[in-house]
């Protein structure tokens, strides 16, 4: 999904908050936390927002103890 980021933007599919979360998660999985945060910060839908909060917590843990997330 992270590799499709430019295509999703070009087609304006990144405007969907489910897509934003998916992009954020895929960026998290490859260790691009700042870029993932960009997408997480754009999420306002309450059902997705709670998942975004959890992902942020995991990213913070990974930043502190990188060995846990490799």
Predicted model as a PDB file, atoms N, CA, C, CB and O in Angstrom, pLDDT in the B-factor column:
MODEL        1                                                                  
ATOM      1  N   UNK A   1       0.823  -1.203   0.000  1.00 74.00           N  
ATOM      2  CA  UNK A   1       0.000   0.000   0.000  1.00 74.00           C  
ATOM      3  C   UNK A   1       0.859   1.256   0.000  1.00 74.00           C  
ATOM      4  CB  UNK A   1      -0.932   0.004   1.204  1.00 74.00           C  
ATOM      5  O   UNK A   1       0.535   2.239  -0.667  1.00 74.00           O  
ATOM      6  N   UNK A   2       1.965   1.218   0.758  1.00 77.00           N  
ATOM      7  CA  UNK A   2       2.837   2.396   0.799  1.00 77.00           C  
ATOM      8  C   UNK A   2       3.419   2.684  -0.576  1.00 77.00           C  
ATOM      9  CB  UNK A   2       3.967   2.198   1.819  1.00 77.00           C  
ATOM     10  O   UNK A   2       3.632   3.844  -0.930  1.00 77.00           O  
ATOM     11  N   UNK A   3       3.679   1.642  -1.350  1.00 80.00           N  
ATOM     12  CA  UNK A   3       4.205   1.811  -2.695  1.00 80.00           C  
ATOM     13  C   UNK A   3       3.198   2.404  -3.662  1.00 80.00           C  
ATOM     14  CB  UNK A   3       4.679   0.500  -3.217  1.00 80.00           C  
ATOM     15  O   UNK A   3       3.572   2.901  -4.724  1.00 80.00           O  
ATOM     16  N   UNK A   4       1.935   2.355  -3.304  1.00 82.00           N  
ATOM     17  CA  UNK A   4       0.875   2.894  -4.156  1.00 82.00           C  
ATOM     18  C   UNK A   4       0.481   4.318  -3.768  1.00 82.00           C  
ATOM     19  CB  UNK A   4      -0.342   1.996  -4.095  1.00 82.00           C  
ATOM     20  O   UNK A   4      -0.465   4.875  -4.326  1.00 82.00           O  
ATOM     21  N   UNK A   5       1.189   4.897  -2.832  1.00 84.00           N  
ATOM     22  CA  UNK A   5       0.817   6.214  -2.298  1.00 84.00           C  
ATOM     23  C   UNK A   5       0.631   7.265  -3.392  1.00 84.00           C  
ATOM     24  CB  UNK A   5       1.873   6.689  -1.318  1.00 84.00           C  
ATOM     25  O   UNK A   5      -0.380   7.968  -3.406  1.00 84.00           O  
ATOM     26  N   UNK A   6       1.585   7.378  -4.297  1.00 82.00           N  
ATOM     27  CA  UNK A   6       1.480   8.400  -5.345  1.00 82.00           C  
ATOM     28  C   UNK A   6       0.280   8.159  -6.262  1.00 82.00           C  
ATOM     29  CB  UNK A   6       2.763   8.434  -6.174  1.00 82.00           C  
ATOM     30  O   UNK A   6      -0.397   9.106  -6.660  1.00 82.00           O  
ATOM     31  N   UNK A   7       0.020   6.911  -6.592  1.00 86.00           N  
ATOM     32  CA  UNK A   7      -1.129   6.594  -7.443  1.00 86.00           C  
ATOM     33  C   UNK A   7      -2.434   6.932  -6.733  1.00 86.00           C  
ATOM     34  CB  UNK A   7      -1.113   5.111  -7.842  1.00 86.00           C  
ATOM     35  O   UNK A   7      -3.358   7.470  -7.343  1.00 86.00           O  
ATOM     36  N   UNK A   8      -2.503   6.618  -5.451  1.00 84.00           N  
ATOM     37  CA  UNK A   8      -3.716   6.931  -4.683  1.00 84.00           C  
ATOM     38  C   UNK A   8      -3.946   8.432  -4.613  1.00 84.00           C  
ATOM     39  CB  UNK A   8      -3.621   6.351  -3.266  1.00 84.00           C  
ATOM     40  O   UNK A   8      -5.082   8.896  -4.710  1.00 84.00           O  
ATOM     41  N   UNK A   9      -2.876   9.186  -4.445  1.00 83.00           N  
ATOM     42  CA  UNK A   9      -2.995  10.650  -4.413  1.00 83.00           C  
ATOM     43  C   UNK A   9      -3.451  11.183  -5.765  1.00 83.00           C  
ATOM     44  CB  UNK A   9      -1.653  11.296  -4.016  1.00 83.00           C  
ATOM     45  O   UNK A   9      -4.326  12.045  -5.846  1.00 83.00           O  
ATOM     46  N   UNK A  10      -2.842  10.657  -6.826  1.00 87.00           N  
ATOM     47  CA  UNK A  10      -3.186  11.130  -8.175  1.00 87.00           C  
ATOM     48  C   UNK A  10      -4.669  10.914  -8.477  1.00 87.00           C  
ATOM     49  CB  UNK A  10      -2.326  10.409  -9.230  1.00 87.00           C  
ATOM     50  O   UNK A  10      -5.305  11.741  -9.130  1.00 87.00           O  
ATOM     51  N   UNK A  11      -5.211   9.798  -7.996  1.00 88.00           N  
ATOM     52  CA  UNK A  11      -6.623   9.483  -8.220  1.00 88.00           C  
ATOM     53  C   UNK A  11      -7.542  10.062  -7.138  1.00 88.00           C  
ATOM     54  CB  UNK A  11      -6.806   7.980  -8.287  1.00 88.00           C  
ATOM     55  O   UNK A  11      -8.752   9.840  -7.163  1.00 88.00           O  
ATOM     56  N   UNK A  12      -6.968  10.797  -6.199  1.00 83.00           N  
ATOM     57  CA  UNK A  12      -7.695  11.422  -5.089  1.00 83.00           C  
ATOM     58  C   UNK A  12      -8.375  10.406  -4.169  1.00 83.00           C  
ATOM     59  CB  UNK A  12      -8.733  12.377  -5.633  1.00 83.00           C  
ATOM     60  O   UNK A  12      -9.326  10.739  -3.462  1.00 83.00           O  
ATOM     61  N   UNK A  13      -7.888   9.185  -4.185  1.00 82.00           N  
ATOM     62  CA  UNK A  13      -8.444   8.164  -3.295  1.00 82.00           C  
ATOM     63  C   UNK A  13      -7.970   8.362  -1.863  1.00 82.00           C  
ATOM     64  CB  UNK A  13      -8.062   6.766  -3.783  1.00 82.00           C  
ATOM     65  O   UNK A  13      -8.569   7.832  -0.927  1.00 82.00           O  
ATOM     66  N   UNK A  14      -6.897   9.123  -1.691  1.00 82.00           N  
ATOM     67  CA  UNK A  14      -6.382   9.373  -0.348  1.00 82.00           C  
ATOM     68  C   UNK A  14      -7.270  10.333   0.446  1.00 82.00           C  
ATOM     69  CB  UNK A  14      -4.975   9.930  -0.431  1.00 82.00           C  
ATOM     70  O   UNK A  14      -6.966  10.647   1.597  1.00 82.00           O  
ATOM     71  N   UNK A  15      -8.346  10.792  -0.149  1.00 87.00           N  
ATOM     72  CA  UNK A  15      -9.295  11.645   0.568  1.00 87.00           C  
ATOM     73  C   UNK A  15     -10.208  10.815   1.471  1.00 87.00           C  
ATOM     74  CB  UNK A  15     -10.137  12.461  -0.425  1.00 87.00           C  
ATOM     75  O   UNK A  15     -10.799  11.349   2.409  1.00 87.00           O  
ATOM     76  N   UNK A  16     -10.324   9.533   1.199  1.00 90.00           N  
ATOM     77  CA  UNK A  16     -11.121   8.608   2.015  1.00 90.00           C  
ATOM     78  C   UNK A  16     -10.331   8.295   3.287  1.00 90.00           C  
ATOM     79  CB  UNK A  16     -11.466   7.287   1.220  1.00 90.00           C  
ATOM     80  O   UNK A  16      -9.156   7.936   3.211  1.00 90.00           O  
ATOM     81  N   UNK A  17     -10.960   8.426   4.439  1.00 94.00           N  
ATOM     82  CA  UNK A  17     -10.257   8.232   5.702  1.00 94.00           C  
ATOM     83  C   UNK A  17      -9.845   6.787   5.932  1.00 94.00           C  
ATOM     84  CB  UNK A  17     -11.118   8.696   6.841  1.00 94.00           C  
ATOM     85  O   UNK A  17      -8.868   6.532   6.637  1.00 94.00           O  
ATOM     86  N   UNK A  18     -10.565   5.842   5.356  1.00 93.00           N  
ATOM     87  CA  UNK A  18     -10.127   4.450   5.439  1.00 93.00           C  
ATOM     88  C   UNK A  18      -8.814   4.249   4.683  1.00 93.00           C  
ATOM     89  CB  UNK A  18     -11.213   3.510   4.880  1.00 93.00           C  
ATOM     90  O   UNK A  18      -7.938   3.507   5.126  1.00 93.00           O  
ATOM     91  N   UNK A  19      -8.689   4.914   3.547  1.00 92.00           N  
ATOM     92  CA  UNK A  19      -7.460   4.847   2.762  1.00 92.00           C  
ATOM     93  C   UNK A  19      -6.332   5.537   3.515  1.00 92.00           C  
ATOM     94  CB  UNK A  19      -7.658   5.492   1.370  1.00 92.00           C  
ATOM     95  O   UNK A  19      -5.202   5.049   3.520  1.00 92.00           O  
ATOM     96  N   UNK A  20      -6.625   6.671   4.155  1.00 93.00           N  
ATOM     97  CA  UNK A  20      -5.606   7.372   4.943  1.00 93.00           C  
ATOM     98  C   UNK A  20      -5.076   6.477   6.051  1.00 93.00           C  
ATOM     99  CB  UNK A  20      -6.178   8.669   5.540  1.00 93.00           C  
ATOM    100  O   UNK A  20      -3.870   6.429   6.293  1.00 93.00           O  
ATOM    101  N   UNK A  21      -5.967   5.775   6.718  1.00 96.00           N  
ATOM    102  CA  UNK A  21      -5.528   4.881   7.783  1.00 96.00           C  
ATOM    103  C   UNK A  21      -4.694   3.738   7.210  1.00 96.00           C  
ATOM    104  CB  UNK A  21      -6.737   4.327   8.556  1.00 96.00           C  
ATOM    105  O   UNK A  21      -3.663   3.374   7.776  1.00 96.00           O  
ATOM    106  N   UNK A  22      -5.136   3.177   6.096  1.00 93.00           N  
ATOM    107  CA  UNK A  22      -4.386   2.085   5.467  1.00 93.00           C  
ATOM    108  C   UNK A  22      -2.987   2.546   5.057  1.00 93.00           C  
ATOM    109  CB  UNK A  22      -5.146   1.549   4.239  1.00 93.00           C  
ATOM    110  O   UNK A  22      -2.011   1.819   5.241  1.00 93.00           O  
ATOM    111  N   UNK A  23      -2.895   3.738   4.510  1.00 93.00           N  
ATOM    112  CA  UNK A  23      -1.584   4.279   4.148  1.00 93.00           C  
ATOM    113  C   UNK A  23      -0.728   4.486   5.390  1.00 93.00           C  
ATOM    114  CB  UNK A  23      -1.738   5.604   3.382  1.00 93.00           C  
ATOM    115  O   UNK A  23       0.455   4.143   5.404  1.00 93.00           O  
ATOM    116  N   UNK A  24      -1.328   5.047   6.429  1.00 95.00           N  
ATOM    117  CA  UNK A  24      -0.588   5.276   7.670  1.00 95.00           C  
ATOM    118  C   UNK A  24      -0.075   3.958   8.234  1.00 95.00           C  
ATOM    119  CB  UNK A  24      -1.474   5.991   8.708  1.00 95.00           C  
ATOM    120  O   UNK A  24       1.078   3.868   8.656  1.00 95.00           O  
ATOM    121  N   UNK A  25      -0.922   2.944   8.242  1.00 95.00           N  
ATOM    122  CA  UNK A  25      -0.525   1.647   8.777  1.00 95.00           C  
ATOM    123  C   UNK A  25       0.599   1.030   7.944  1.00 95.00           C  
ATOM    124  CB  UNK A  25      -1.729   0.699   8.825  1.00 95.00           C  
ATOM    125  O   UNK A  25       1.555   0.486   8.496  1.00 95.00           O  
ATOM    126  N   UNK A  26       0.485   1.115   6.635  1.00 93.00           N  
ATOM    127  CA  UNK A  26       1.526   0.537   5.787  1.00 93.00           C  
ATOM    128  C   UNK A  26       2.848   1.288   5.946  1.00 93.00           C  
ATOM    129  CB  UNK A  26       1.085   0.552   4.320  1.00 93.00           C  
ATOM    130  O   UNK A  26       3.915   0.676   5.910  1.00 93.00           O  
ATOM    131  N   UNK A  27       2.786   2.594   6.118  1.00 93.00           N  
ATOM    132  CA  UNK A  27       3.997   3.373   6.349  1.00 93.00           C  
ATOM    133  C   UNK A  27       4.600   3.041   7.716  1.00 93.00           C  
ATOM    134  CB  UNK A  27       3.693   4.878   6.251  1.00 93.00           C  
ATOM    135  O   UNK A  27       5.821   2.973   7.861  1.00 93.00           O  
ATOM    136  N   UNK A  28       3.752   2.836   8.699  1.00 93.00           N  
ATOM    137  CA  UNK A  28       4.216   2.403  10.016  1.00 93.00           C  
ATOM    138  C   UNK A  28       4.966   1.078   9.905  1.00 93.00           C  
ATOM    139  CB  UNK A  28       3.029   2.267  10.993  1.00 93.00           C  
ATOM    140  O   UNK A  28       6.035   0.918  10.494  1.00 93.00           O  
ATOM    141  N   UNK A  29       4.414   0.133   9.157  1.00 91.00           N  
ATOM    142  CA  UNK A  29       5.009  -1.195   9.046  1.00 91.00           C  
ATOM    143  C   UNK A  29       6.399  -1.163   8.407  1.00 91.00           C  
ATOM    144  CB  UNK A  29       4.101  -2.097   8.242  1.00 91.00           C  
ATOM    145  O   UNK A  29       7.213  -2.052   8.656  1.00 91.00           O  
ATOM    146  N   UNK A  30       6.674  -0.155   7.595  1.00 90.00           N  
ATOM    147  CA  UNK A  30       8.006  -0.059   6.991  1.00 90.00           C  
ATOM    148  C   UNK A  30       8.878   0.977   7.704  1.00 90.00           C  
ATOM    149  CB  UNK A  30       7.886   0.295   5.507  1.00 90.00           C  
ATOM    150  O   UNK A  30       9.942   1.351   7.211  1.00 90.00           O  
ATOM    151  N   UNK A  31       8.415   1.435   8.867  1.00 90.00           N  
ATOM    152  CA  UNK A  31       9.231   2.301   9.719  1.00 90.00           C  
ATOM    153  C   UNK A  31       9.221   3.772   9.381  1.00 90.00           C  
ATOM    154  CB  UNK A  31      10.602   1.842   9.682  1.00 90.00           C  
ATOM    155  O   UNK A  31      10.074   4.517   9.865  1.00 90.00           O  
ATOM    156  N   UNK A  32       8.293   4.209   8.573  1.00 92.00           N  
ATOM    157  CA  UNK A  32       8.216   5.629   8.219  1.00 92.00           C  
ATOM    158  C   UNK A  32       7.191   6.336   9.108  1.00 92.00           C  
ATOM    159  CB  UNK A  32       7.845   5.802   6.720  1.00 92.00           C  
ATOM    160  O   UNK A  32       6.132   6.765   8.649  1.00 92.00           O  
ATOM    161  N   UNK A  33       7.538   6.442  10.390  1.00 93.00           N  
ATOM    162  CA  UNK A  33       6.606   6.979  11.384  1.00 93.00           C  
ATOM    163  C   UNK A  33       6.185   8.423  11.138  1.00 93.00           C  
ATOM    164  CB  UNK A  33       7.218   6.881  12.734  1.00 93.00           C  
ATOM    165  O   UNK A  33       4.997   8.726  11.254  1.00 93.00           O  
ATOM    166  N   UNK A  34       7.100   9.326  10.805  1.00 94.00           N  
ATOM    167  CA  UNK A  34       6.661  10.719  10.564  1.00 94.00           C  
ATOM    168  C   UNK A  34       5.667  10.832   9.405  1.00 94.00           C  
ATOM    169  CB  UNK A  34       7.874  11.606  10.276  1.00 94.00           C  
ATOM    170  O   UNK A  34       4.706  11.598   9.469  1.00 94.00           O  
ATOM    171  N   UNK A  35       5.911  10.065   8.359  1.00 93.00           N  
ATOM    172  CA  UNK A  35       5.010  10.099   7.209  1.00 93.00           C  
ATOM    173  C   UNK A  35       3.657   9.484   7.571  1.00 93.00           C  
ATOM    174  CB  UNK A  35       5.634   9.354   6.012  1.00 93.00           C  
ATOM    175  O   UNK A  35       2.614   9.956   7.120  1.00 93.00           O  
ATOM    176  N   UNK A  36       3.683   8.423   8.391  1.00 95.00           N  
ATOM    177  CA  UNK A  36       2.437   7.809   8.855  1.00 95.00           C  
ATOM    178  C   UNK A  36       1.639   8.810   9.684  1.00 95.00           C  
ATOM    179  CB  UNK A  36       2.728   6.532   9.682  1.00 95.00           C  
ATOM    180  O   UNK A  36       0.414   8.874   9.579  1.00 95.00           O  
ATOM    181  N   UNK A  37       2.328   9.581  10.500  1.00 96.00           N  
ATOM    182  CA  UNK A  37       1.664  10.568  11.355  1.00 96.00           C  
ATOM    183  C   UNK A  37       0.941  11.626  10.532  1.00 96.00           C  
ATOM    184  CB  UNK A  37       2.678  11.234  12.280  1.00 96.00           C  
ATOM    185  O   UNK A  37      -0.100  12.133  10.950  1.00 96.00           O  
ATOM    186  N   UNK A  38       1.479  11.959   9.379  1.00 95.00           N  
ATOM    187  CA  UNK A  38       0.826  12.939   8.496  1.00 95.00           C  
ATOM    188  C   UNK A  38      -0.586  12.465   8.157  1.00 95.00           C  
ATOM    189  CB  UNK A  38       1.658  13.155   7.191  1.00 95.00           C  
ATOM    190  O   UNK A  38      -1.539  13.242   8.214  1.00 95.00           O  
ATOM    191  N   UNK A  39      -0.713  11.196   7.806  1.00 95.00           N  
ATOM    192  CA  UNK A  39      -2.040  10.659   7.469  1.00 95.00           C  
ATOM    193  C   UNK A  39      -2.916  10.498   8.708  1.00 95.00           C  
ATOM    194  CB  UNK A  39      -1.901   9.310   6.757  1.00 95.00           C  
ATOM    195  O   UNK A  39      -4.112  10.784   8.664  1.00 95.00           O  
ATOM    196  N   UNK A  40      -2.333  10.046   9.802  1.00 96.00           N  
ATOM    197  CA  UNK A  40      -3.125   9.869  11.025  1.00 96.00           C  
ATOM    198  C   UNK A  40      -3.696  11.200  11.516  1.00 96.00           C  
ATOM    199  CB  UNK A  40      -2.267   9.230  12.127  1.00 96.00           C  
ATOM    200  O   UNK A  40      -4.808  11.244  12.042  1.00 96.00           O  
ATOM    201  N   UNK A  41      -2.946  12.267  11.347  1.00 96.00           N  
ATOM    202  CA  UNK A  41      -3.404  13.575  11.822  1.00 96.00           C  
ATOM    203  C   UNK A  41      -4.583  14.113  11.013  1.00 96.00           C  
ATOM    204  CB  UNK A  41      -2.263  14.568  11.774  1.00 96.00           C  
ATOM    205  O   UNK A  41      -5.236  15.063  11.443  1.00 96.00           O  
ATOM    206  N   UNK A  42      -4.864  13.527   9.859  1.00 95.00           N  
ATOM    207  CA  UNK A  42      -5.968  13.978   9.008  1.00 95.00           C  
ATOM    208  C   UNK A  42      -7.258  13.214   9.261  1.00 95.00           C  
ATOM    209  CB  UNK A  42      -5.586  13.845   7.558  1.00 95.00           C  
ATOM    210  O   UNK A  42      -8.284  13.517   8.653  1.00 95.00           O  
ATOM    211  N   UNK A  43      -7.221  12.234  10.144  1.00 96.00           N  
ATOM    212  CA  UNK A  43      -8.396  11.389  10.387  1.00 96.00           C  
ATOM    213  C   UNK A  43      -9.306  12.022  11.429  1.00 96.00           C  
ATOM    214  CB  UNK A  43      -7.969   9.983  10.843  1.00 96.00           C  
ATOM    215  O   UNK A  43      -8.866  12.377  12.522  1.00 96.00           O  
ATOM    216  N   UNK A  44     -10.590  12.159  11.076  1.00 95.00           N  
ATOM    217  CA  UNK A  44     -11.568  12.752  11.992  1.00 95.00           C  
ATOM    218  C   UNK A  44     -12.753  11.825  12.274  1.00 95.00           C  
ATOM    219  CB  UNK A  44     -12.077  14.062  11.423  1.00 95.00           C  
ATOM    220  O   UNK A  44     -13.470  12.024  13.254  1.00 95.00           O  
ATOM    221  N   UNK A  45     -12.964  10.819  11.431  1.00 95.00           N  
ATOM    222  CA  UNK A  45     -14.064   9.876  11.626  1.00 95.00           C  
ATOM    223  C   UNK A  45     -13.849   9.131  12.938  1.00 95.00           C  
ATOM    224  CB  UNK A  45     -14.168   8.877  10.431  1.00 95.00           C  
ATOM    225  O   UNK A  45     -12.776   8.573  13.165  1.00 95.00           O  
ATOM    226  N   UNK A  46     -14.862   9.118  13.804  1.00 94.00           N  
ATOM    227  CA  UNK A  46     -14.691   8.586  15.161  1.00 94.00           C  
ATOM    228  C   UNK A  46     -14.313   7.106  15.195  1.00 94.00           C  
ATOM    229  CB  UNK A  46     -15.959   8.789  15.943  1.00 94.00           C  
ATOM    230  O   UNK A  46     -13.520   6.695  16.042  1.00 94.00           O  
ATOM    231  N   UNK A  47     -14.858   6.312  14.303  1.00 93.00           N  
ATOM    232  CA  UNK A  47     -14.534   4.878  14.322  1.00 93.00           C  
ATOM    233  C   UNK A  47     -13.097   4.618  13.880  1.00 93.00           C  
ATOM    234  CB  UNK A  47     -15.501   4.105  13.421  1.00 93.00           C  
ATOM    235  O   UNK A  47     -12.451   3.697  14.379  1.00 93.00           O  
ATOM    236  N   UNK A  48     -12.606   5.408  12.964  1.00 96.00           N  
ATOM    237  CA  UNK A  48     -11.234   5.255  12.494  1.00 96.00           C  
ATOM    238  C   UNK A  48     -10.272   5.975  13.433  1.00 96.00           C  
ATOM    239  CB  UNK A  48     -11.088   5.792  11.059  1.00 96.00           C  
ATOM    240  O   UNK A  48      -9.130   5.551  13.609  1.00 96.00           O  
ATOM    241  N   UNK A  49     -10.736   7.055  14.026  1.00 96.00           N  
ATOM    242  CA  UNK A  49      -9.901   7.850  14.928  1.00 96.00           C  
ATOM    243  C   UNK A  49      -9.387   7.004  16.088  1.00 96.00           C  
ATOM    244  CB  UNK A  49     -10.686   9.054  15.462  1.00 96.00           C  
ATOM    245  O   UNK A  49      -8.230   7.135  16.488  1.00 96.00           O  
ATOM    246  N   UNK A  50     -10.237   6.143  16.628  1.00 95.00           N  
ATOM    247  CA  UNK A  50      -9.811   5.308  17.758  1.00 95.00           C  
ATOM    248  C   UNK A  50      -8.693   4.349  17.332  1.00 95.00           C  
ATOM    249  CB  UNK A  50     -11.011   4.510  18.325  1.00 95.00           C  
ATOM    250  O   UNK A  50      -7.783   4.072  18.113  1.00 95.00           O  
ATOM    251  N   UNK A  51      -8.760   3.847  16.102  1.00 96.00           N  
ATOM    252  CA  UNK A  51      -7.683   2.997  15.591  1.00 96.00           C  
ATOM    253  C   UNK A  51      -6.409   3.820  15.405  1.00 96.00           C  
ATOM    254  CB  UNK A  51      -8.098   2.334  14.254  1.00 96.00           C  
ATOM    255  O   UNK A  51      -5.305   3.336  15.655  1.00 96.00           O  
ATOM    256  N   UNK A  52      -6.575   5.058  14.967  1.00 96.00           N  
ATOM    257  CA  UNK A  52      -5.424   5.940  14.765  1.00 96.00           C  
ATOM    258  C   UNK A  52      -4.714   6.223  16.093  1.00 96.00           C  
ATOM    259  CB  UNK A  52      -5.870   7.262  14.106  1.00 96.00           C  
ATOM    260  O   UNK A  52      -3.486   6.275  16.149  1.00 96.00           O  
ATOM    261  N   UNK A  53      -5.490   6.402  17.148  1.00 96.00           N  
ATOM    262  CA  UNK A  53      -4.911   6.638  18.473  1.00 96.00           C  
ATOM    263  C   UNK A  53      -4.087   5.422  18.906  1.00 96.00           C  
ATOM    264  CB  UNK A  53      -6.025   6.941  19.516  1.00 96.00           C  
ATOM    265  O   UNK A  53      -2.981   5.573  19.426  1.00 96.00           O  
ATOM    266  N   UNK A  54      -4.616   4.240  18.695  1.00 96.00           N  
ATOM    267  CA  UNK A  54      -3.891   3.015  19.050  1.00 96.00           C  
ATOM    268  C   UNK A  54      -2.606   2.874  18.239  1.00 96.00           C  
ATOM    269  CB  UNK A  54      -4.782   1.787  18.832  1.00 96.00           C  
ATOM    270  O   UNK A  54      -1.566   2.487  18.772  1.00 96.00           O  
ATOM    271  N   UNK A  55      -2.687   3.188  16.959  1.00 96.00           N  
ATOM    272  CA  UNK A  55      -1.497   3.100  16.120  1.00 96.00           C  
ATOM    273  C   UNK A  55      -0.442   4.104  16.577  1.00 96.00           C  
ATOM    274  CB  UNK A  55      -1.859   3.341  14.646  1.00 96.00           C  
ATOM    275  O   UNK A  55       0.750   3.798  16.564  1.00 96.00           O  
ATOM    276  N   UNK A  56      -0.867   5.288  16.976  1.00 96.00           N  
ATOM    277  CA  UNK A  56       0.081   6.278  17.495  1.00 96.00           C  
ATOM    278  C   UNK A  56       0.788   5.748  18.745  1.00 96.00           C  
ATOM    279  CB  UNK A  56      -0.644   7.603  17.815  1.00 96.00           C  
ATOM    280  O   UNK A  56       1.995   5.933  18.897  1.00 96.00           O  
ATOM    281  N   UNK A  57       0.049   5.095  19.632  1.00 95.00           N  
ATOM    282  CA  UNK A  57       0.654   4.522  20.836  1.00 95.00           C  
ATOM    283  C   UNK A  57       1.706   3.486  20.467  1.00 95.00           C  
ATOM    284  CB  UNK A  57      -0.423   3.888  21.735  1.00 95.00           C  
ATOM    285  O   UNK A  57       2.791   3.455  21.047  1.00 95.00           O  
ATOM    286  N   UNK A  58       1.379   2.644  19.503  1.00 93.00           N  
ATOM    287  CA  UNK A  58       2.330   1.625  19.063  1.00 93.00           C  
ATOM    288  C   UNK A  58       3.568   2.281  18.448  1.00 93.00           C  
ATOM    289  CB  UNK A  58       1.666   0.669  18.046  1.00 93.00           C  
ATOM    290  O   UNK A  58       4.692   1.843  18.696  1.00 93.00           O  
ATOM    291  N   UNK A  59       3.364   3.322  17.652  1.00 93.00           N  
ATOM    292  CA  UNK A  59       4.497   4.023  17.042  1.00 93.00           C  
ATOM    293  C   UNK A  59       5.389   4.637  18.102  1.00 93.00           C  
ATOM    294  CB  UNK A  59       4.007   5.105  16.082  1.00 93.00           C  
ATOM    295  O   UNK A  59       6.612   4.618  17.964  1.00 93.00           O  
ATOM    296  N   UNK A  60       4.803   5.181  19.157  1.00 92.00           N  
ATOM    297  CA  UNK A  60       5.608   5.743  20.244  1.00 92.00           C  
ATOM    298  C   UNK A  60       6.429   4.656  20.918  1.00 92.00           C  
ATOM    299  CB  UNK A  60       4.713   6.447  21.276  1.00 92.00           C  
ATOM    300  O   UNK A  60       7.608   4.859  21.210  1.00 92.00           O  
ATOM    301  N   UNK A  61       5.818   3.509  21.168  1.00 91.00           N  
ATOM    302  CA  UNK A  61       6.543   2.389  21.765  1.00 91.00           C  
ATOM    303  C   UNK A  61       7.686   1.935  20.854  1.00 91.00           C  
ATOM    304  CB  UNK A  61       5.584   1.216  22.042  1.00 91.00           C  
ATOM    305  O   UNK A  61       8.785   1.640  21.322  1.00 91.00           O  
ATOM    306  N   UNK A  62       7.414   1.884  19.567  1.00 90.00           N  
ATOM    307  CA  UNK A  62       8.438   1.460  18.611  1.00 90.00           C  
ATOM    308  C   UNK A  62       9.587   2.466  18.542  1.00 90.00           C  
ATOM    309  CB  UNK A  62       7.820   1.274  17.222  1.00 90.00           C  
ATOM    310  O   UNK A  62      10.746   2.081  18.388  1.00 90.00           O  
ATOM    311  N   UNK A  63       9.268   3.731  18.654  1.00 85.00           N  
ATOM    312  CA  UNK A  63      10.308   4.757  18.623  1.00 85.00           C  
ATOM    313  C   UNK A  63      11.214   4.645  19.852  1.00 85.00           C  
ATOM    314  CB  UNK A  63       9.675   6.163  18.551  1.00 85.00           C  
ATOM    315  O   UNK A  63      12.415   4.905  19.769  1.00 85.00           O  
ATOM    316  N   UNK A  64      10.639   4.259  20.985  1.00 86.00           N  
ATOM    317  CA  UNK A  64      11.414   4.116  22.220  1.00 86.00           C  
ATOM    318  C   UNK A  64      12.218   2.830  22.231  1.00 86.00           C  
ATOM    319  CB  UNK A  64      10.495   4.157  23.431  1.00 86.00           C  
ATOM    320  O   UNK A  64      13.360   2.813  22.689  1.00 86.00           O  
ATOM    321  N   UNK A  65      11.634   1.760  21.733  1.00 85.00           N  
ATOM    322  CA  UNK A  65      12.270   0.444  21.751  1.00 85.00           C  
ATOM    323  C   UNK A  65      12.169  -0.177  20.361  1.00 85.00           C  
ATOM    324  CB  UNK A  65      11.613  -0.482  22.820  1.00 85.00           C  
ATOM    325  O   UNK A  65      11.312  -1.022  20.102  1.00 85.00           O  
ATOM    326  N   UNK A  66      13.049   0.252  19.487  1.00 81.00           N  
ATOM    327  CA  UNK A  66      12.963  -0.161  18.083  1.00 81.00           C  
ATOM    328  C   UNK A  66      13.064  -1.670  17.895  1.00 81.00           C  
ATOM    329  CB  UNK A  66      14.049   0.513  17.288  1.00 81.00           C  
ATOM    330  O   UNK A  66      12.516  -2.209  16.934  1.00 81.00           O  
ATOM    331  N   UNK A  67      13.740  -2.344  18.777  1.00 81.00           N  
ATOM    332  CA  UNK A  67      13.892  -3.799  18.643  1.00 81.00           C  
ATOM    333  C   UNK A  67      12.559  -4.530  18.711  1.00 81.00           C  
ATOM    334  CB  UNK A  67      14.815  -4.327  19.724  1.00 81.00           C  
ATOM    335  O   UNK A  67      12.437  -5.639  18.189  1.00 81.00           O  
ATOM    336  N   UNK A  68      11.546  -3.920  19.355  1.00 78.00           N  
ATOM    337  CA  UNK A  68      10.233  -4.565  19.479  1.00 78.00           C  
ATOM    338  C   UNK A  68       9.454  -4.556  18.164  1.00 78.00           C  
ATOM    339  CB  UNK A  68       9.414  -3.874  20.560  1.00 78.00           C  
ATOM    340  O   UNK A  68       8.518  -5.340  18.005  1.00 78.00           O  
ATOM    341  N   UNK A  69       9.810  -3.708  17.245  1.00 80.00           N  
ATOM    342  CA  UNK A  69       9.013  -3.522  16.029  1.00 80.00           C  
ATOM    343  C   UNK A  69       9.749  -3.901  14.752  1.00 80.00           C  
ATOM    344  CB  UNK A  69       8.570  -2.096  15.934  1.00 80.00           C  
ATOM    345  O   UNK A  69       9.307  -3.546  13.659  1.00 80.00           O  
ATOM    346  N   UNK A  70      10.827  -4.590  14.867  1.00 72.00           N  
ATOM    347  CA  UNK A  70      11.582  -4.953  13.664  1.00 72.00           C  
ATOM    348  C   UNK A  70      11.189  -6.314  13.179  1.00 72.00           C  
ATOM    349  CB  UNK A  70      13.075  -4.913  13.926  1.00 72.00           C  
ATOM    350  O   UNK A  70      11.720  -6.789  12.175  1.00 72.00           O  
TER     351      UNK A  70                                                      
ENDMDL                                                                          
END                                                                             
